Amino acid sequence: MKVLVAHESDTIREVIRRLLDGVGWQVDAVSTGRAAVDALDPAPAALVLDVAIGELLAFEVVEEVRRRNLDTRVVLIASIYNRTGYKRKPTSLYGADDYVEQHHIPDSLIGKLAKLIGPPPRPVRVPAAHTETQEGKRIRSAGEERFDPIVDHPSQPIVVAPELVQRAERLARLIVADIALYNGDALDHAERTGDTAELDARLRLDLEEGRLLFELRVPLDVRQLRDFIGEALDELRHNRKHAGAKT
């Protein structure tokens, strides 16, 4: 039985592969949303999908799974940059079947997959608390790297390197993807009615925290180029609306 893992982080993909290999599941791993869609034929039993996957948004990958009427079950990985602020469950899973918080992958992912596709071929040992495992430490480190400060080159005070812009775009997408996962019902309401008042009120605090994190990680000369967070949110809302119009 095959499980497809789609995540931007090499380390997190490797850790998940080792965990799932260890209980006897066959694992394929890719790093982009488009590669995930390409790997749906033949259909895997399950797809473990980074909520902030690149090239295609996570919900677009899930939409493709559903459009093809595949039996593939989907588990989203939420990166949870604000672990203290998110003390609630996601209000929308983009049509996925379940989710796992990134730092709970070592102790929760196998159990969640087992409920969706059946028990793995090999026995599962009782997992230790995720913070006590080597896998947990590696995932925590890899997750924190995604939010590492973007350091500008001292010799380029005016001309911003394209690589810095791309990293800022990825960071904004990651922040917005997490926020959207935990406010999906408000996004759905805004898309159905065109009334954004509830959405604006619901997202205000989360966006403020997201923008603060972005400011702490991104140099001023990069931030001044564009509203990266606003653009990432607009892109997500536009693509969700476009996907809804096609269904």
N, C-alpha and C positions, 0 to 999 in steps of 0.2 A: 504494500500500500504506500503510495507516494504522497509526500507532503512538500509543497512548494513554499519556500521562504523568500520573501521579497523585502529587503532592507538595505538602506544606503550604507550602513556601517559594516565594513569587512569583519570587524571583531564580533559584532552582535550576530551576524550571519554565521560565523564560525562557531560561536558558542551554541546557538540554536541547533546547528547541524550536529554537533557532538552530542547534545542532549537527546535529540531524536534518533540519531544513529544508535545511541546506547540502549534504546529500548526496541530496536529492530525495525523502525520505519525507514523507508527509502526517502532520501532528501535531495531535492534540487534547490539551488539557491541562485537568486538574481539580485541585481542592485538597483533596478529602475522599474517604474510602473509599466513602461512599454515592454520591457523584457518579461515582466510577469504575464502580461496579456499574451505575448508570443508563446509562453510556456504552458498555456492552458490547453494545448492540444498535443497529446491526449490529456484529458482532464485529470488533475490530481484529486486525491480524496479531500485534501484540505489546503488552504492557502493561509499562511501566516504573513500578514501584510503591515508594513510600517505605515502609520497614519500620515506621515510626512514624506512618503516616497516621492522621488523625482520623476520628471518627464510627464507622467500622467498623475493626476491627483488620485488619492486612495479611493475616493468614492467612484471615480471613473473606472478603476479596475474592478470594483465590486459590481458596478453597473454592467460591465462586459460579461462577468460571470453569470449574472442573472439573465442578461439578454440572450445568451447562448443556452439557457436552461440547463446549465451544468449542475451536477450533484455536488460540486465542490463546496465544502463548508469553509467559511472565512472567519479568521480570528484577527482582529486588528491589534497592533501594538501601539499603545499610547505612550508617548515619551514622558509626559508629566513633568514639565520643567518647573512647575510650581506645586510641589508635593504637599505643602502645608495649606495651600489655598483650595485645592481640589479635594473636598471631602464629600463628593457626591458622585453618583454614577453618571455615565454619559447619557444624554437625553436622546441621542440618535446614534446609530452605529453605521450610518451610510448604507444600510441594507445588509451589513455583515451579521454573523451569527453570535459572536461574542467578542470580548476584548480582554487584553491582559496589559497591565501596567508594566512598562519596560523593566523596572527593577524587581518585578515578581516573575519574570520569565523562568528562572531556575526552579522555583517551587510551585508554579501554577500552570505553566503552559501545557505540560504533558497531560495533566488532569483535565484541562479544558478541551484539549483535542480528543481525549479518550471519550468524553461525553458526547462529542459530535460524530466521531467516525468509528468508535469502538476501541476496546483496549489494544495496546500495542502487543506485538508478538512476544516480547520479553517482559519479565516482571519489572515493575517499577519500584525502586527503593523509596522508602519514606523520605521525602526531601527535608534537608535541614532548612532553617530559616535562611532566606535568600541572602541576607547580609553576612552569613557565616560561610558561604560557599565560595570557592575560587571563581566559579562561573559568575556569581553575583558581583564579585569585586571587579571582574573584567567588564561586565555589562555596565556597572556604575561608572567606571572610568571611561568607557567608550561613549556612554550617554552624555557625560559631562564634556567630552571633547567636542560634541556637536554645538555646545554653547560656549566654547572657548572664545576669548576676546579676539577680534580681528585686528591684527597689528599692522598699521600702515608703515610703509617703507620711509625712513627718514629722508631719503634723497628725493622723494616724490611728494613734496608738500602741496602741490597744486594739481598735477595730473594724477588722477586716481587710477591705479592699476585695474584692468578688467577683472582680474582674479578676485580682488577685494569686493568688487561689486557683485560678482557671482556668489561669493560667500555670504554677503549681506542678504542677497535674495534667498539663499537656502535657509538662512537663519530665520528670516521673516516668515517663510513658508512653514517652517517647523513650528514656530510659535502660534501662527494662525491655525494650523491644522489641529493642534491640541485644543485651542480655544473653541473651535467649531465643533469638535467632537463632544464637548461638554455643554454646548448650547444649541444642539441640533434642532430641537423643537422650535426655538425662536427663529432660527433660519428658515425652517419649513413654513412657519406662519407668515414670515415676511414675503416669501416667494409666492405663497398662495394668495395673499391679500394685497400685496404691495405696500402695506403699512409697516414702516420700519421703526416706529416709535418703541415698540416693545423690544425689538432687537437691539436698538441703540442703548436702551436702559439696561438690558441684560448683559450686553458685552462691555459696558463702560468700564467697570472695575477690572475685568480680565484684560481688556485692551490696555488700560493704564499700566497694569503690571507687566504686560508683554512689551509695551513700548519702553518701560524703564529698563527691563532686561536688555532690550535691543540697544538702548543708549549706552549701557554699561559695557557692551561687547563690541560696539562698532565705532570706529573713529569719526569725529565730527565731520571731516571733509567728505567721508563717504555718506553719512546720514543726510548731509545737506543736498545731496544730488537729487533725491526723490523721497517720497513717502513710502518706504518699502513695506511697512506693515499694512498701510492702507491699500496699497496695490495688491498685496497678497490676499487680503480679505475680499477685495473687489473681484479678483480672479476666481477665487473659490465660489463666491456667490454667483458670478456670471456662468461659470461652468455647471454649477448645480442647476441653475435655472434652464440652461440650454439642454442639459441631460433630461430634465423633467419634461421639456417641451417635446422631446423625441419619443417619450414613452407613452 
